[in-house]
Amino acid sequence: MKKSIIIIAGLLFACYIPSYSQLSPGQILERFFSKYRYNSREAVDFIFSKNPVFSGEAAQQAQHVKDKLAQAVPVLGKYYGREPITKQQIGSSLVLYSYLIQYERQPIRFTFKFYKPDREWFLLSFAFDDDLSDELEEAAKLPQLLLMENRKKN
């Protein structure tokens, strides 16, 4: 009797645990960042793990990104966390998330693209860069340019 109750309880519990493929991109990213805090390679492996085309050239590209990130992390200093920069979406099946990753010496940006061709989300691409200073300066110029444009019109 006890065995059957345990088995039934286990089956019911298993039904409520969402699989990776049923997770939203936001939930996948939460899992990624919880792993990233401790191990960048493990986090990158995780996020690419359910990509249906993750073989051959795609696997080599992921390995390249993982290696470059592993080289950069020690130079950046202590990891402090992340801040969302933007979320952009095209339709209901393609979404981009961008995050500012806070390190002791300088920030970097992570860009994730997720795709859902049918029912399951998977990572389409992942990239990181440190070109934030140039973009910040360009963004600072934009309000000034708009102000000058409005003055010309009046």
C-alpha positions as a Markdown table, in Angstrom:
| # | Residue | x | y | z |
|---|---|---|---|---|
| 1 | Met | 0.0 | 0.0 | 0.0 |
| 2 | Lys | 2.8 | 2.5 | 1.0 |
| 3 | Lys | 4.7 | 1.7 | -2.2 |
| 4 | Ser | 1.7 | 2.4 | -4.4 |
| 5 | Ile | 1.0 | 5.7 | -2.6 |
| 6 | Ile | 4.7 | 6.7 | -3.1 |
| 7 | Ile | 4.6 | 5.7 | -6.8 |
| 8 | Ile | 1.3 | 7.6 | -7.4 |
| 9 | Ala | 2.6 | 10.7 | -5.5 |
| 10 | Gly | 5.9 | 10.6 | -7.5 |
| 11 | Leu | 4.0 | 10.4 | -10.8 |
| 12 | Leu | 1.7 | 13.3 | -9.8 |
| 13 | Phe | 4.7 | 15.3 | -8.8 |
| 14 | Ala | 6.6 | 14.5 | -12.0 |
| 15 | Cys | 3.6 | 15.8 | -14.0 |
| 16 | Tyr | 3.9 | 19.3 | -12.4 |
| 17 | Ile | 7.7 | 19.7 | -13.0 |
| 18 | Pro | 8.0 | 21.6 | -16.2 |
| 19 | Ser | 10.5 | 20.3 | -18.7 |
| 20 | Tyr | 13.1 | 22.6 | -20.3 |
| 21 | Ser | 11.1 | 22.7 | -23.5 |
| 22 | Gln | 8.0 | 23.9 | -21.7 |
| 23 | Leu | 9.8 | 26.8 | -20.1 |
| 24 | Ser | 9.5 | 30.4 | -21.4 |
| 25 | Pro | 12.6 | 32.2 | -22.4 |
| 26 | Gly | 12.5 | 34.2 | -19.2 |
| 27 | Gln | 12.4 | 31.0 | -17.1 |
| 28 | Ile | 15.3 | 29.5 | -19.2 |
| 29 | Leu | 17.3 | 32.6 | -18.5 |
| 30 | Glu | 16.6 | 32.5 | -14.8 |
| 31 | Arg | 18.1 | 29.0 | -14.7 |
| 32 | Phe | 21.0 | 30.1 | -16.9 |
| 33 | Phe | 21.9 | 33.0 | -14.6 |
| 34 | Ser | 21.6 | 30.8 | -11.4 |
| 35 | Lys | 24.2 | 28.5 | -13.0 |
| 36 | Tyr | 26.3 | 31.3 | -14.4 |
| 37 | Arg | 27.0 | 32.8 | -11.0 |
| 38 | Tyr | 29.1 | 29.7 | -10.2 |
| 39 | Asn | 30.2 | 28.3 | -13.5 |
| 40 | Ser | 30.1 | 30.1 | -16.9 |
| 41 | Arg | 30.9 | 27.0 | -18.9 |
| 42 | Glu | 28.1 | 24.9 | -17.2 |
| 43 | Ala | 25.6 | 27.8 | -17.8 |
| 44 | Val | 26.5 | 28.0 | -21.5 |
| 45 | Asp | 26.3 | 24.2 | -21.8 |
| 46 | Phe | 22.8 | 24.3 | -20.2 |
| 47 | Ile | 21.4 | 27.0 | -22.4 |
| 48 | Phe | 22.5 | 25.3 | -25.6 |
| 49 | Ser | 21.6 | 21.8 | -24.4 |
| 50 | Lys | 18.0 | 21.6 | -25.7 |
| 51 | Asn | 18.7 | 23.2 | -29.1 |
| 52 | Pro | 17.5 | 20.7 | -31.7 |
| 53 | Val | 20.2 | 21.8 | -34.2 |
| 54 | Phe | 23.0 | 21.7 | -31.6 |
| 55 | Ser | 25.5 | 19.6 | -33.4 |
| 56 | Gly | 28.3 | 20.0 | -35.9 |
| 57 | Glu | 29.0 | 23.6 | -36.7 |
| 58 | Ala | 26.6 | 24.9 | -34.1 |
| 59 | Ala | 28.3 | 22.9 | -31.4 |
| 60 | Gln | 31.7 | 24.2 | -32.5 |
| 61 | Gln | 30.4 | 27.8 | -32.3 |
| 62 | Ala | 29.0 | 27.3 | -28.9 |
| 63 | Gln | 32.4 | 25.8 | -27.7 |
| 64 | His | 34.1 | 28.9 | -29.2 |
| 65 | Val | 31.8 | 31.2 | -27.3 |
| 66 | Lys | 32.2 | 29.2 | -24.1 |
| 67 | Asp | 36.0 | 29.3 | -24.4 |
| 68 | Lys | 36.1 | 33.1 | -25.1 |
| 69 | Leu | 33.8 | 33.8 | -22.1 |
| 70 | Ala | 35.9 | 31.5 | -19.8 |
| 71 | Gln | 39.0 | 33.6 | -20.8 |
| 72 | Ala | 37.3 | 36.9 | -20.3 |
| 73 | Val | 35.7 | 36.2 | -16.9 |
| 74 | Pro | 38.9 | 36.1 | -14.8 |
| 75 | Val | 40.0 | 39.4 | -16.3 |
| 76 | Leu | 36.7 | 41.2 | -15.5 |
| 77 | Gly | 37.0 | 40.6 | -11.7 |
| 78 | Lys | 34.3 | 39.8 | -9.3 |
| 79 | Tyr | 30.8 | 39.1 | -10.7 |
| 80 | Tyr | 28.1 | 41.3 | -9.1 |
| 81 | Gly | 25.0 | 40.4 | -11.0 |
| 82 | Arg | 22.9 | 41.4 | -14.0 |
| 83 | Glu | 20.4 | 44.1 | -15.2 |
| 84 | Pro | 18.0 | 43.7 | -18.1 |
| 85 | Ile | 18.8 | 46.1 | -20.9 |
| 86 | Thr | 16.0 | 45.3 | -23.4 |
| 87 | Lys | 13.6 | 42.7 | -24.6 |
| 88 | Gln | 12.5 | 42.8 | -28.2 |
| 89 | Gln | 10.0 | 40.5 | -29.8 |
| 90 | Ile | 8.9 | 39.7 | -33.4 |
| 91 | Gly | 5.6 | 38.0 | -33.4 |
| 92 | Ser | 5.1 | 35.3 | -30.8 |
| 93 | Ser | 7.9 | 33.0 | -31.8 |
| 94 | Leu | 11.1 | 35.1 | -31.9 |
| 95 | Val | 12.4 | 37.1 | -28.9 |
| 96 | Leu | 15.7 | 38.8 | -28.0 |
| 97 | Tyr | 16.9 | 39.5 | -24.5 |
| 98 | Ser | 19.8 | 41.8 | -23.7 |
| 99 | Tyr | 21.5 | 42.0 | -20.2 |
| 100 | Leu | 24.1 | 44.1 | -18.7 |
| 101 | Ile | 26.4 | 41.8 | -16.7 |
| 102 | Gln | 28.1 | 43.6 | -13.8 |
| 103 | Tyr | 31.7 | 42.8 | -13.1 |
| 104 | Glu | 34.2 | 44.6 | -10.8 |
| 105 | Arg | 36.3 | 46.0 | -13.6 |
| 106 | Gln | 33.8 | 46.6 | -16.4 |
| 107 | Pro | 30.4 | 45.5 | -17.6 |
| 108 | Ile | 29.7 | 43.2 | -20.5 |
| 109 | Arg | 26.5 | 42.6 | -22.4 |
| 110 | Phe | 24.8 | 39.2 | -23.1 |
| 111 | Thr | 22.4 | 38.9 | -26.0 |
| 112 | Phe | 20.1 | 35.9 | -26.2 |
| 113 | Lys | 17.8 | 35.1 | -29.1 |
| 114 | Phe | 15.1 | 32.5 | -28.6 |
| 115 | Tyr | 12.9 | 30.8 | -31.2 |
| 116 | Lys | 9.7 | 28.8 | -30.9 |
| 117 | Pro | 8.9 | 27.2 | -34.3 |
| 118 | Asp | 6.1 | 25.1 | -32.9 |
| 119 | Arg | 5.5 | 24.5 | -29.1 |
| 120 | Glu | 9.0 | 24.6 | -27.7 |
| 121 | Trp | 11.4 | 27.5 | -27.1 |
| 122 | Phe | 15.1 | 27.0 | -27.8 |
| 123 | Leu | 18.1 | 29.2 | -27.9 |
| 124 | Leu | 18.8 | 30.4 | -31.4 |
| 125 | Ser | 21.9 | 32.4 | -30.6 |
| 126 | Phe | 24.0 | 33.7 | -27.7 |
| 127 | Ala | 26.7 | 36.4 | -27.8 |
| 128 | Phe | 28.5 | 38.7 | -25.5 |
| 129 | Asp | 30.5 | 41.9 | -26.0 |
| 130 | Asp | 31.9 | 44.9 | -24.2 |
| 131 | Asp | 31.0 | 47.6 | -26.7 |
| 132 | Leu | 28.7 | 49.4 | -24.2 |
| 133 | Ser | 30.7 | 52.7 | -23.9 |
| 134 | Asp | 30.3 | 53.6 | -27.5 |
| 135 | Glu | 26.6 | 52.9 | -27.5 |
| 136 | Leu | 26.2 | 54.9 | -24.3 |
| 137 | Glu | 27.8 | 57.9 | -25.9 |
| 138 | Glu | 25.7 | 57.6 | -29.0 |
| 139 | Ala | 22.5 | 57.3 | -26.8 |
| 140 | Ala | 23.6 | 60.5 | -25.0 |
| 141 | Lys | 23.8 | 62.3 | -28.4 |
| 142 | Leu | 20.3 | 61.3 | -29.4 |
| 143 | Pro | 18.3 | 63.7 | -27.2 |
| 144 | Gln | 20.6 | 66.6 | -28.2 |
| 145 | Leu | 20.0 | 65.8 | -31.9 |
| 146 | Leu | 16.3 | 65.6 | -31.4 |
| 147 | Leu | 16.3 | 69.0 | -29.6 |
| 148 | Met | 18.3 | 70.6 | -32.4 |
| 149 | Glu | 15.9 | 69.1 | -34.9 |
| 150 | Asn | 12.9 | 70.5 | -33.0 |
| 151 | Arg | 14.5 | 74.0 | -32.9 |
| 152 | Lys | 15.0 | 73.9 | -36.7 |
| 153 | Lys | 11.3 | 73.2 | -37.2 |
| 154 | Asn | 10.2 | 76.1 | -35.0 |
